[in-house]
Amino acid sequence: MFDQSPFYGEMGGQAGDTGTVTINGQTLEITDTVKDKSGRTLHKLAAPLASSLSPLVPATLSVNVAHRRAISRHHSAEHLVHWALRKTLGTHVRQAGTHKTAERMRFDFSHFEAVTPAQLHEIEQLVNERILDNAKVDAYETEFDKKPEGTLAFFGEKYGKIVRVVDIGGYSRELCGGTHVSTTGEIGLIKIVSEGAVAAGTRRVEVVAGQAALDFVATREAALAAVSSALSAGPHDLAKKLDALLSHKAELEKKLKAFEQKASAGLADELIAKATDRDGLKFISAVVTVDSPDALRALGSQVIAKLGEGVVQLGAAQADKVTVVAFCSPAAIKAGHQAGKIVSALTAQLGGKGGGKPDFAMGGGKDTANLAKVLQS
């Protein structure tokens, strides 16, 4: 602690300052500044001092100006975003929480539904228009009862007799103790990064301003350029090219599905040709190659439908796991065969589990090496 400090301690959702302090010829980094419960400003050092201190030792404190300005841009941008939200969505909008850092600003507000893309565009446009106006940002103290009409106040019971008003261009007035730019033009520009719900009746927008906004735009432009290059299309032709690719993909998927169904029907016929007969029922047990558990189930359905009365048990391996299915016809069930019990027995030997109804069951395991042996048994 120092008897006085130019550092802003974290308060009101604004991050604390960083910088350096020089004491007894030693310069140390201040990584954060906070307020304790009694309101004192505490400076967090990156490392301990080399020597002990006594009262009245001179110290030189230097705020990281670039860091402070980046935070101030986001704080002033927050006031403008709040103003634009109320102008676009309605005066029911009220701040419900906020956090400002050098990298971005988070603003929670009361609202009953999601903000539409068109509304977000309007909000962003309104704020950037006010930034281009380069309006003056005034901050002054006054008595709480004498604050200008229309000044927004939050958590009213915590305000003392004297309050600080931050007035931006005469259209945005809020009680605020944070740091701000001198004119709106210093913000540079803002971009809304995201919008979503945080609780019932509470929404959140995340915003970047100044250099952080420029970095955000540059990243988006780089991503757009990469996509344009991959699709061999200019930025303005991307939507048309993407629509064409999606249509072509859908057409190919349709053809592939038809091919898979034809191949599956052929495989079903092959399996039925190898069925064995016992007690008036046909039995099929085989390891097959399919792309997914769903494909295995579909194949089994085809086989049992064409087989007539009997039992079908199939297995397939995908990566490091196996899937098994079993189907039993009505006559097979009447004869005592149950798909659920078959699959339970199979998966128990394959290091997994499964089960189901008498007519159909499905399960999985991990023992890919012994799949054929287990099915044969």
N, C-alpha and C positions, 0 to 999 in steps of 0.2 A: 504494500500500500504506500501511497505518497500523499502528501498534504494537499496536492492538487494534480490534476491529470488532464491532458487533452484527449485521452482515449475514451471511446464510447463503450460502456459496459452493456452486454447483451440485455435488452429490455424491450418490451412491446413487440416481440417477434423479430426484432432486428439483431443480427449477429454482432458480436463484439469486435472491436478493432484489433488489428495486429500491428507489429512494429518492432522497435528496439528500445532498450534502456542502457545508458552508460553510467556506471557507478564505480568510483575508485579506479578509473582507467580500464575497466572491463566492460565490454559491450555484449549484451545478451539479447536473444530474440524473445519477444513477447508473442506467444502463440494464440492468446485469447484474452478477452477482457470480460469480466462478469460483475454483477452486483450481488452482494450478500443480502441476507434478510433485513439488515439494518440500513441498507442503501449505500454502503461503502463500495468503492470501485476496487476490484481485485484484479491484479495483472498476473497472468500465468506465464512463468518463464520456461524456456525450453531446457534449461540446465541450471543447476544451483550456482550461486555466487562463489567466487574463490575465497572470499574473506567474509567474516561476520560483519554485521552492520550495527551502527548505533544511531540514535535519533539525530536529526539535522544534518545528515550526510547529503551533499548535493547530488542530484541525479538529472540526467538529460533524457527526456522521453521524446521519441520520434515516431509518429504514426505513419504506417504504410499508406501513403496518400492514394496510390492506385487502387488498393484494396478498399479503402474507405469510399472512394468515388464510385466504385462498382456497386457497393452496397447501397449508396445513396441513390444511384440511378434506379435500382430495383425498388427502393422505398417510394420514391416519387412516382414511379410507374404504377405501384400498387394503388396510390391515391387516384390516379387517372383511370385505372382499370375498374376500381370501385365506382367511380363516377359514371363510366361508360356502361357498366352492368346495370346500374339503376336507371340510366337513360334508355337502355335497350329493353330490359326485362321488367322494369317497374320499380317504384320506390319502396316496395316491400323488401327489396334486397338489403341485407345488413351483414356487415362483417361478422364472421363466426370463428375467426382464427386466422393467423397469418404468420409467415416466416420469410424473412428477407436475408439473403446472403449475397456474396459477390458473384455467385454463379447463376442464381435464379430466384424467383419469388413464388411463393405458394400462398394462395388466397382462398379461404373457405367462406362461403356466404350462404345465406338462407334463400332457398328457392325450391319450388315444389316439383320440378320436372327437369329432364335433361335439357341442356342448352343446345339448340340445333346448330349444325355447321354454318348455316346462313347467319344466325345470330352471333356466333363466335367471330365470323368474318366482319360483321358490322361493328362489334366491340373493338376488335383489333384495328379496324379502319378509323374509328372515332379517336382512339388513343393516339395513333400515329399522326392524325391530322392535328391534334392538339400539340404534339411534339414539334411538328413543322411550324406551328404558330410561334414557337419560342416564347411562350408566355412567362412572365416573371413569377417566381415562387417566393412568396413572403412568409416569414415566420415571426410571430410576435406574441407577447404575453398580455393577458388581460384577465379581469375577474370573470369567474365562471358565469355569473349572472349577466355579464355584459358582453358575452361573446356574440358575434354577428348572427343574425337570423339565418337559419338554414345550416349552421355548422353542425356536422355530424359528431356525436359524442358516444363513446362506448364504455360500458361498465361504469355508469354514472356515479355510483356510490363511492368509487375510488378516487374521484377527482377532488383536489383541494380547492381553496378559494381562488388561487391564481392558476390559470391554465395557459397552455401554449397552443396557438392556432396556426395551422399551416394552410395558407391560401394560395391556390394555383389559379391564376388568371381570373379570379372572381367567380369561377363556376364550381370549383372543388374546394370546400372548406371542411377540415377535420381537426379535432383536437389530437395533437401528436407531439411526442417528445423526441422523435428520431431525427436523423440527419437527412438532408435533402439537397438536390441540385439547386443552382441559383435561377436557372431558366429551364423550361421543358426541353429546349433544343439539346441540352447536355445529355439527355437520355439516349439520343441517337435514333433508336427505333425499338419496338417491342414485337415479339412473336409469341402467340399463345401455343404452348407445347402440348397441353392436354387439358381435358375437362372430364369430370366424372363425379360420382356420388361417394360421399364418405360416411353418411348417416341419413336417416329418414329426414327429408326436408333440408338437407345440407349438401351443397355441391362444392367442388374444388376446381380451381383453374391453376395451372402452373405456367409461369410466364418468364421469358428471358428478355433482358434489355441490354442495350449498349453493345460491348464487345461480345458478350455471351450470345446476343441475338445474331450478330454477324457470323459467329462461329456456327450457330445452329443453321443459318441459311446456307453457309458454305458446305456444311455436311450434307444437307438435303440436295444441294446442287450437284455435289460429287456423286451421290447415290443415283440421282436422275441421269447424270452423264454416263454412269456405268451401265444402267439399264438401257439407255439409248444406244450405247455401243453394242451391247449384247444382242439387242433386237434389230440393229442396223436401221434405226429410225431416229429422226429428229425429235426433240422434246414435244413439239406440237403435233407430231404424228403418232406418239406413243399410244394414246387411247385407241386409235383406229387399228394400229398394229396388234395391240394386245387383244382387242375384240376378235380379230381375225385368227389369232393364235388359239384363243380359247374355243372358238367355233371349230377349228380344225382338230383340236384336242378332243372335243366332245364327239366329233365324227369318228376319230380313230378309236376312242374308247367303245363306241357303239359297235364298230366292226370287230374289235378285239373280244368284246363280250359274246358276239355271235360266234366267233371262231372258237372261243373257250367252251361255249355250250355244245358246239358240234364235236369238239375234241372230247368233251366229257361224256357225250352220248356214245361216242365210239369206244371210250374206255369202259363205260358201263356194259356195253355189249360184250367186250372182251372178258370182263369179270364174270358175267353170267354164263359165258361159254365154258368157264372153268369150274362152275359150281358143282358141288358133290351132293348126291341124294342119300337121304337116310330117313327112314320111318315116314316116308311120304312128304318130307320137307327138303328144300334145297338150302345148302349151306355155302356161304362165301366168306373166306378170311384171307385178306391180302394187304400188303404194304403198297401204297400208291404214291405218286409224286403229284402234289398240288401246291398252289401258292399260299394257301391260308387255311385256317380251321373252318372258315365259312365255306370254302370251296370243297373241303372234305365232306362236310355235312350235305352240301348240295349233290355231290356225287353219290353219296349213300342213299339219298332220297330217290335219285334216278334209278339206282340199282334195285332197291326194294320194290319200287313201283313196277318195274319190268319183270322182276323175278317171280312174282306170285307169292305162294306161301313158303316162307323160309326165314332164315336168319342171315344177316349181313353184318360183318365186323371188319372195319377198315382202319388202317393206321397210316400216319404220314409224319415225316420229320421236317421241321422248319427251324433252321439255325441250330440252337442248342436245346430244343425241346421237341416233344412228340405230342401228337393229338390222336385220339382214338374215338371212333363212333361205332354205335351198334344199333341195328334196326331189327325188329321182330314183327312178323305179320300176325294177324289174329289167330291163325291156326297154330303158329309157333308158340304164341303166348298160352294158348289153351293146352299145348303139349308140355308146358312148364318152363319154357325159355323166357327170360326177361332181360331186356336191353340194359336196364339199370344195374342188375347184378353182374352182367357180363362186363360192363365198363368198370365197375368197382373192382372186379377181379383183375382185369388187365392193368389198370392204373396202379394198383397196389404192387404189382411186379415191376412197374416202370418208374417207381419213385415219385409218384404223384397221387392225384385223387380225381374222382369223377363219379357221375351217377346220373340218374334220370328216371323216366317213366318206363313201364314195361315195353312200350312200342319204340321208344327212342331214348338214347342216352349218349352223353359226350363227356370226355375228360382229357386230362393231359398228364405228362410226366417229363422226366429229365433224362431217362436212360435211352438215348438214341441208338446206342450200339446193339441193344438186345431187343429192339422193336419186333423184328421179323421172328425171332425165336419165341417171344412171348405170344405173338398172335398165332403162331403155329401150334403152340401148346394148348 
